[in-house]
Amino acid sequence: MALSAHKFLQLLFLVTLFHISLGVRNLVQVQPGQLLQYHKGPLLSGKISFNLIWYGDFKPSQRAIISDFITSLSSTTSTQPSVATWWRTTENYYQLANSKRPLSLTLTNQILEEGYPLGKKLTSKQILQLASKGQQKNAINVVLTASDVTVDGFCSSRCGTHGSGIGSQSGGKRSRFAYIWVGNSETQCPGYCAWPFHQPVYGPQSPPLVAPNNDVGVDGMVINLASLLAGTVTNPFGNAFFQGTPQAPLEASSACPGVYAKGAYPGYAGDLLVDPTTGASYNAHGVNGRKYLVPAIYDPKTATCSTLV
């Protein structure tokens, strides 16, 4: 399931058609669970290994931004609002699905593919090939492509995608793993995939925000990764929680386009927190003193877009 740049912008302008009042917890006022239908498929549950496959040239500081974000999902911090608090909204989907096994994510492996073994122009099939380098049982494998790597559909129709693959056979059975791909849009299309840290290509024009980790491309990747991760655990195989068609679904985070904080409206991310020293905008604290901007998650229990601030 792709996180489409054009679809994102279209949804951003269609927000008013859903009669959305963009407060901290205001979306379409419908009965809980109505917006995203449950199609009875499995959710990811139990102990899940999180594996990062870095394709291309990433600085160690860039890898640290994203690996710290993954660690922040399950780390307790006394500083609120936190990434872990944001992530707990996904637990409401498990309760509605009567899932008996809670989800536990652990950052397990990081694989470096720095030499561009498949070249700098990748197909969707090659993304899956790279994703299969991670664990193939009880895993989410995340392929992250560098700013000089092009991928089919990147910037023209999507900022990233999630899906599933069939792992190698073990004990007579083949396992199924979930995967995510996100591209670094710093030089290719920051106006699509790194908003609000870059001027948007279309729509209301407002000054870009300062990225919390001082890296427009990677901070934009965090936003897209967070959105796709929420969609992955609640709709890993295309038959769980979503609205629309399986090929182009609205999911836990993509159902709340452009919403990051109270007061958001098309072209404005909302009333975010601002670091007094750097001027960076954020809405969540993570490990190692990190700050992040994470998207709103649709809360199926309250039928609202749930934000941290």
Secondary structure, DSSP 8 states (H G I E B T S, - for coil): -EE-HHHHHHHHHTGGGGT---STT-S----TTSSSEE-S-----EEEEEEEEEES---HHHHHHHHHHHHHTS---SSSSBHHHHHGGGHHHHHHTT-SS-EEEEEEEEEEETT-TT-SEE-HHHHHHHHTTS-SSSEEEEEEE-TT-EETTBTTTBSEEEEEEEEEEETTEEEEEEEEEEE--TTT-HHHHSTTSS--SSSS-----B-TTS-HHHHHHHHHHHHHHHHHHHSTTSSSEEEEETTEEE-TTTTSTT--STT-BTTB--S-EE-TTT-BEESEE-GGG-EE----EEETTTTEEE---
